[in-house]
């Protein structure tokens, strides 16, 4: 049981470190500088023209 508790603590510490790093990056470089993969938010509407090359 102690091993599982230690793993949970390590996981929480990692999540906290990631959140702090993201917060610092957004403070220095502005909101939207980091985009999480899989987030359902769409920040930009980009118009495209199909070239047929792909």
Phi, psi and omega in degrees: 000323180295327180294318179294321178297320179293322179294320178295319179297317179297317180297317179296321178296321178295315179298319178296318179296320179295315180298320178294319179295316179297320179297317180294318179296316179294326178293319183281323189245356177098157181293140181093358179288336176241128177242128179278135177292139177086359178285142186278352179287138173248119184272326187231141173257108185253124177277142181228158174235122180289127180262345182077004183284336182254000000 
